[in-house]
Amino acid sequence: LDPTGTVGFASATGDKTFSEVTPALSFNYHISDAMMAYAKYARGFTSGGFDPVSGPGTAAIFVKGFEPETLDSFEVGFKGEFLDNRLRTNIAVFRSEFSDEQKSVAQPTGGWKVENVGSSTYDGVEFDATAAITDSLQLSLSYATLWHEYDEWIDPSTGQDVTDLRELIVPENDFNIDVDYRFPDFGLGTLFLNLNY
């Protein structure tokens, strides 16, 4: 073991203990037998630890390790069935807030290491609908959009705020169209057609 922690190491020992209460709360309101609105909150937790593959590593860097990451998630939505249950719709609006976010960060001396860099927020909307046009023809549509912003990113190596220099690419428009058709019985089994975009 290198006692100075500067020129690499053959072995090192680290010890960390983490605990967190992660509550979840959900409210459902049935507007009718066919319609429901809801709101929910949940907290997520990713334990801290040690990065055994960070490099170039030293005993001091390894033993320092990294701290836990927490996520607060909020969602409101609506689910409904209409037209004699031939049309089903779902819509959800959500926000996810990360604190002490864990990221794999490039080190000034080379290599990468898991670090707690700050916080970020995801906002999104999801919608889907499925319609039974006839007993044999079904059409499904879905759409989702997502926005992301780093609220804070502090470079662990320098202590500088580099939030404005960081950007995460997320899918702003994600959609799907699906058509299913069941052909009449020709006496040779059941034949289906599926078109998906």
N, C-alpha and C positions, 0 to 999 in steps of 0.2 A: 504494500500500500504506500502510495506517495503521500507523505504527511503534509506537503505543501498544497496538494490538490491542484497542481498546475501542469504536470507533464504526463497525465494519464494515470491509470491505476489498474492493478490486477484484481482487487476486491474492495468492496465497500459495503457498509451496513447502514440502512435507513429504516426508520420506523415512524409511521403516521397512522392516526386513527381518525375516522370521520363518521359522523352520524347526522341525520337530517330527518325532520318530519315532512312527509310529502302528502299533504291532504288533497282530496278531490271532492268537489261539490257539484251537484247537478240539479237543476230545476226543470221539470217538464210540465207544460200546461196543455191539456187536451181541449182544444177549441170545440171539437166535435169528435165523433167516432172516427172521422176520416182525416182530421187535421190536428197537428201538434206543433207547438212552439217550444223551444228549449233554450236554456243558458247553462253553461258549465265552466268551471274553473278547475285547473289541476296544476300541481307543482311537480316538476321532475328534478332528478338529482343524479349527477354523474360523479362518482367518487374521484378524489384526487389520487395521486400515486407517484410512481417513479418511472422515468423513461429509460428502459434498459438499452435502447438502440440509438440514443442521442449521440451525436458525435460532431467533432472529436470530443470525447468525454473526459471528465476529470472526476475524482472522488467528490470534490466539493459540489460540482454541478449535479452529479447523480443524487447525492444525499439531500440536496435542497428539494428535489422533487417538484410537484405542482399541486395546487389546491383544487377543491371540488368546483364543479360548475352547476348552476341551478337554472331552471326554466320555469317561468310562470306562463301558463297557457289559458287563454280566454276564448270562448266560442259562443255565438248565438246562431240559432238556425230555425228552420221550418221544414216540416215534412207533411205532405198531403197526398190524398188519393181522390180523384174526381171522375166524373162521367161513368158512374157505376164501376169504379175501380179500374177503368181502362186507361187512366192517366195517373202516373205516379211522379211526384216532383220532390226534390230535396234542394235546399239552399243553405249554405253556412258561411258565416263571416267570422274570421278568427285572427287572433294576434298571439304571437309567441315572443316572450322577452327573455333573453339569455343574460345571465350575470356571471362574472368571473369566467368568461368563455374560454374554453381550452382550444388552442390552435397549435398546429405544428409550425414552428417559427424558424426561419433560417438564422443560424448563429454567425456572429461576426468572424469567428475563427474557422468557419466552415461547418457543414453538416446541419442537422435539424434537431429541434427539441420541442417537446410539448410544454407550452407556457400558458398562464392565465393572462389574457391580453386586455380584457375589458368587457364590453356588453354590446348586444345588437338586438334588433327587432325585426321580426317577420310579420307582415300583414297579408292576408289573402282572402279570396272569395272562391267558393266552389258551388257549382250548380249542376244538377243532372235531372233529366226527365225521361221517362219511358212510357210509350203510348202503344196500346194494342189497337192498331188501325182496324184490323179485322181479326177473326179467330186464327188466321194463318199468317198475318203480317204484323210484325212488331218493329217499332222505330225507337232508338235510344239516342239521346244527345247528352253530352257532358262538356262543361267548360270550367276552367280554373285559371286564376291569375294570382301572382305572388310578387310582393315587393319586399326588399330587404335593405336595411340601413345599419351600418355600424354606428352606434351611439358613442362609443369610446374604444380606442385601441391605443394602449400605451406600450411602446416598444420596451420589453423587459431589459434589453441590453443597455439602452441609453436613457430610459425614463422619459423619452420624448413622446408627446401626443402626435401620432401619425394617422389619426382617424380619417382625415381628408384624403389620404393617400391609399386607402383601402376600399375595395369594392368587390362584392360577391355577385357573380352572374347567376340569376335565377330565371326560371321560365315565366315570362310575363303573360304569355297566352298559350294555353294548353287545351286543346279541344278534341272531341272524338264523336264520330257519327257511326252508328251501327244499325244495319237493317237485317232482320231475320225473316225468312219466308219458308213456310212449310208447304210443300207441294201436295196436291190431292193424292190420295192413295191410288197408285196404279197397280196394286196387287203384287208389287215387288219389294215391299218394305217401305220405310219412310225416308223421303228425300228432303233435305234442307238446303237452303241457299243462305249464305252469310256474306254481306258486303260491309267492309269496315274501312273507315278513313280516319 
